Amino acid sequence: MPGRRPTRSLTAAGVALFALITLLAAGCSSSGSSGPEHGQKRESAAQAHAPIDNSSPFWVDPDSEAARQVAAWEAEGRSSDAQVLRKIADRPMALWGPGDDPGPEIRRARAGARAAGRTMVLTAYNIPYRDCGQHSAGGARDARAYRSWIGAFADNIADNKAVVILEPDAVAHIIDGCTRADHHAERYRLLSEAVDRLKRNPNTKVYLDAGNPAWIRNPMDLVVPLYKAGLERADGFALNVSNFQPDAITRAYGAKISKGTKNKHFVIDTSRNGDGPLPGDRAQAWCNPPGRSLGLAPTDRTGDPLVDAYLWVKRPGESDGPCRGGPAAGAWWPDYALGLAHRAKDA
């Protein structure tokens, strides 16, 4: 089924170990990353790698998995591959707040974004019964735990500029029947409360995830559920998160939802849609499809009055799940990342 999401992954062990050994041998110091799921503060393993994307208002993470891979490949002498991978490493991508404690990673992003004068892009992905027990199963253990988690998420953003993509899949999984009926009311309530909590921050924009055109075929089916989830008080909705639908199709789909929601704006995930979806069975096309490429680089200059931004919500190179030889959902997969970057046209 399309639309399943990764959690923010652990750094691939081999890459992290090689980068650490290389830096220590050069007389530098760096803390190894156990991954933001553990909420540990990290020092950058790629300090010499300065982001070069000055065309976007969004923060570029100098310590992303892609940036660490660039550093490791450069140390190995794989300069050509490292240069190609900079198409990912030098671009702003969403940070997916860790499910145990989002604070340390958000504070790290907050400090970097503030120093750079940029806006953080964050994904809140910890709703109870997440992904219906599939590849990205998990989430907060219950409603009380989720309220505490989203409170910490919002508290650590504070008054910094941020765009938050709220709970990928959560609304669409209600509509398609994947989420059990006895969980629907609680989910709507938690999403609505999350919108309110995040919007108490003066500079936070919130976009409720609304799936993609290949998933919920009739865009009007999303209108009432999005309102139940708090859309009226949010800044808008998000489309195509972790999916591959073309921009033109997604814009047209979003315009129909917008018309039904009092002209709410939306953002589009363009991280991997440069060549559109994999032809064939859409039930198989969402998970690590071969031959795909990066889409348009993140920007708030979209040329469409309804589209507030093109974003890389899905972090290119992180697996969709253990399919087609991939690692677990959210784990860094350098070979897949390199393929996306090699085939990129506009990134």
C-alpha positions in Angstrom: 0.0 0.0 0.0 1.4 3.4 -0.9 2.2 5.9 1.8 4.0 4.0 4.5 6.6 6.1 6.1 10.0 5.5 7.6 11.0 6.5 11.1 14.2 8.6 11.3 16.8 5.8 11.1 20.0 4.7 12.7 23.1 5.6 10.7 24.4 2.5 8.8 26.9 1.0 11.1 29.7 0.6 8.6 29.4 4.1 7.4 29.5 5.6 10.8 32.4 3.4 12.0 34.4 4.2 8.9 33.8 8.0 9.2 34.7 7.9 12.9 37.9 6.0 12.3 38.9 8.3 9.5 38.3 11.5 11.6 40.2 10.1 14.6 43.1 9.2 12.4 43.2 12.7 11.1 43.4 14.1 14.6 39.7 15.3 14.7 37.1 14.4 17.3 33.6 13.3 16.7 30.9 11.5 18.6 29.5 8.4 17.0 25.8 8.6 16.2 23.4 6.1 17.6 20.7 7.7 15.6 18.1 10.3 16.7 15.7 7.6 17.8 17.8 7.5 20.9 17.7 11.3 21.2 21.4 11.7 21.7 23.0 15.0 20.8 25.5 14.6 17.9 28.5 16.5 16.7 28.8 16.7 13.0 30.9 14.0 11.2 31.0 16.2 8.2 32.2 19.6 9.5 34.3 20.2 6.4 31.3 19.8 4.2 29.6 23.2 4.0 26.1 23.2 2.5 25.9 25.1 -0.7 22.2 25.5 -1.3 21.5 29.2 -0.8 18.4 29.3 -2.9 16.0 27.8 -0.3 14.8 29.3 3.0 15.0 25.9 4.7 17.8 24.6 6.9 20.3 22.1 5.4 21.4 19.5 8.0 25.3 19.3 7.9 25.1 16.0 9.8 22.5 14.1 7.7 23.2 10.5 6.7 23.9 11.8 3.2 26.5 14.3 4.5 28.2 11.6 6.5 28.2 9.3 3.5 29.8 12.1 1.4 32.6 12.4 4.0 33.1 8.7 4.2 33.3 8.3 0.4 35.7 11.2 0.1 37.9 9.6 2.7 37.8 6.4 0.7 38.8 8.2 -2.5 35.3 7.8 -4.1 35.3 11.4 -5.0 33.0 11.0 -8.1 30.3 9.2 -6.1 30.7 11.7 -3.2 30.1 14.6 -5.6 27.0 13.0 -7.0 25.6 12.4 -3.5 26.0 16.1 -2.7 22.8 16.5 -4.7 21.2 15.1 -1.6 23.6 16.2 1.1 23.5 19.9 0.1 19.7 20.1 0.1 17.3 20.8 3.0 15.4 17.7 4.2 12.8 17.2 6.9 14.0 16.0 10.3 11.7 13.2 11.6 11.4 13.7 15.4 12.6 10.6 17.3 9.8 8.7 18.9 11.4 8.4 22.4 12.5 11.9 23.0 12.3 14.5 20.1 14.0 17.2 22.1 17.7 16.7 21.5 17.4 16.4 17.7 15.0 19.3 17.4 17.3 21.4 19.6 20.2 20.5 17.3 18.2 21.5 14.3 17.0 24.6 16.0 20.5 25.8 16.8 21.7 25.1 13.2 18.7 26.8 11.6 19.0 29.8 13.9 22.7 30.3 13.1 22.0 30.0 9.4 18.9 32.2 9.5 16.8 29.4 8.0 13.5 27.6 8.7 13.5 24.1 10.1 11.4 21.4 8.3 10.2 18.8 10.8 8.0 15.7 10.6 5.9 14.6 13.6 5.4 10.8 13.2 4.5 9.1 16.4 0.7 8.7 16.5 -0.5 5.5 18.3 -1.0 2.5 16.1 1.2 4.0 13.5 1.2 2.4 10.0 -1.3 -0.2 11.1 1.5 -2.5 12.3 3.2 -2.6 9.0 6.8 -1.7 8.0 6.8 1.6 10.0 4.8 0.2 12.9 5.3 1.9 16.3 4.3 5.2 17.7 3.4 6.4 21.1 2.0 3.6 23.4 -1.3 5.5 24.1 -3.0 8.9 23.9 -1.4 10.2 27.1 2.1 9.3 25.9 1.4 11.0 22.5 0.2 14.2 24.2 3.4 14.3 26.2 5.5 13.6 23.1 3.9 16.2 20.9 4.2 18.7 23.7 7.9 18.1 23.9 8.1 18.4 20.1 6.4 21.8 20.2 8.3 23.0 23.3 11.7 22.4 21.6 10.7 24.3 18.5 9.9 27.3 20.7 9.7 30.6 18.8 12.0 29.4 16.0 10.7 29.3 12.4 9.5 25.8 11.6 7.4 23.9 9.1 5.9 20.8 10.6 4.4 17.9 8.5 1.9 16.3 10.9 1.6 12.6 11.1 2.1 11.1 7.6 -0.6 8.4 6.9 -2.7 9.1 9.9 -5.7 10.5 8.1 -5.5 8.5 5.0 -5.3 5.2 7.0 -8.6 6.1 8.6 -10.2 6.6 5.2 -8.8 3.4 3.6 -9.8 1.3 6.6 -6.4 0.3 7.6 -6.8 1.9 11.0 -9.3 0.1 13.2 -12.7 1.8 13.6 -12.4 1.9 17.3 -9.3 4.0 17.1 -10.7 6.7 14.7 -12.2 9.1 17.3 -9.1 9.1 19.4 -6.9 9.6 16.4 -8.9 12.6 15.2 -8.8 14.1 18.7 -5.1 13.6 19.0 -4.4 15.2 15.6 -6.6 18.1 16.4 -4.9 18.7 19.7 -1.5 18.4 18.1 -2.4 21.1 15.6 -3.5 23.4 18.5 -0.4 22.7 20.5 2.0 23.3 17.6 0.2 26.5 16.5 0.7 28.0 20.0 4.2 28.5 18.8 4.4 31.9 17.1 6.4 30.9 14.1 5.4 27.3 13.4 3.4 26.3 10.3 1.5 23.0 10.4 0.5 20.9 7.4 -1.7 17.8 8.0 -0.7 14.9 5.9 -3.3 14.0 3.2 -1.8 11.0 1.4 -1.3 11.1 -2.4 -3.4 11.0 -5.5 -2.7 7.3 -6.1 -3.9 6.3 -2.6 -7.2 8.1 -1.8 -8.5 8.4 -5.4 -11.3 10.8 -4.7 -9.8 14.0 -3.2 -13.2 15.0 -1.7 -13.0 11.9 0.5 -10.3 13.8 2.5 -12.2 17.0 3.2 -14.3 16.0 6.2 -11.6 13.8 7.8 -9.0 16.6 7.5 -11.4 19.0 9.2 -12.0 16.5 12.0 -8.2 16.3 12.4 -7.9 20.1 12.8 -7.3 21.4 9.3 -9.3 24.6 10.0 -6.6 25.7 12.5 -3.7 24.3 10.6 -1.8 26.2 7.8 -2.8 23.6 5.2 -2.2 20.0 4.2 0.7 17.9 2.8 0.7 15.7 -0.2 2.9 12.9 -1.7 4.9 12.3 1.4 7.3 9.4 0.8 5.6 8.8 -2.6 6.4 9.3 -6.2 3.4 11.1 -7.8 4.3 13.7 -10.4 4.0 17.4 -9.5 1.4 18.3 -12.0 -1.0 15.5 -10.9 -0.4 16.3 -7.3 -1.0 20.0 -7.8 -4.3 19.3 -9.5 -5.3 16.9 -6.8 -4.4 19.4 -4.1 -6.4 22.1 -5.8 -9.5 20.0 -5.6 -9.0 19.4 -1.9 -8.3 23.1 -1.5 -11.5 24.0 -3.2 -13.4 21.8 -0.7 -11.5 23.3 2.3 -12.0 27.0 1.9 -8.9 27.4 -0.2 -6.4 25.8 2.2 -2.9 25.8 0.9 -0.6 22.7 0.7 3.0 21.5 0.3 4.2 18.7 -1.9 7.0 16.2 -1.2 9.2 16.2 -4.3 12.1 14.2 -2.8 11.8 11.2 -5.1 9.3 12.0 -7.8 11.6 13.1 -10.6 10.6 10.2 -12.8 7.2 9.6 -11.3 5.9 6.3 -9.9 7.0 2.9 -10.9 4.7 1.6 -13.7 2.5 -1.4 -12.8 0.9 -2.6 -9.7 0.7 0.4 -7.4 0.5 -1.9 -4.3 4.1 -2.8 -5.1 5.3 0.5 -6.5 5.6 2.4 -3.2 8.4 0.4 -1.6 12.0 1.1 -2.8 11.0 1.2 -6.4 13.9 1.0 -8.8 14.9 3.6 -11.4 13.4 6.6 -9.5 15.1 10.0 -9.2 15.2 13.1 -7.1 12.5 15.6 -7.8 12.5 19.4 -7.7 14.8 20.9 -5.0 13.0 22.3 -1.9 11.8 25.8 -2.4 9.0 28.2 -1.4 9.0 29.7 -4.9 6.5 27.3 -6.5 4.7 29.5 -9.0 1.4 28.2 -7.7 -0.6 30.4 -5.3 -2.0 27.3 -3.5 1.4 25.5 -3.1 3.3 27.0 -0.3 6.5 24.9 -0.8 8.1 21.9 -2.5 9.8 20.0 0.3 11.9 16.9 0.7 9.9 15.3 3.5 11.1 11.8 2.9 14.9 11.9 3.3 16.2 10.5 -0.1 18.2 7.4 0.5 16.3 6.1 3.6 14.6 2.8 2.9 10.8 2.4 2.7 11.2 -1.1 4.2 12.7 -4.5 3.7 11.6 -4.9 0.1 13.7 -5.2 -3.1 16.8 -5.8 -1.0 16.4 -2.8 1.2 17.1 -2.5 4.9 14.4 -1.8 7.5 12.1 1.2 7.1 14.0 4.4 7.7 17.5 2.9 7.5 20.1 4.6 5.4 20.7 2.8 2.0 23.7 4.5 0.3 23.4 2.6 -3.0 19.7 3.6 -3.4 20.6 7.2 -2.6 23.3 7.2 -5.2 20.9 5.9 -7.8 18.4 8.7 -7.0 21.1 11.3 -7.3 22.6 9.9 -10.5 19.2 10.0 -12.2 18.3 13.5 -10.9 17.5 16.1 -13.6 16.7 19.3 -11.6 18.0 18.7 -8.1 
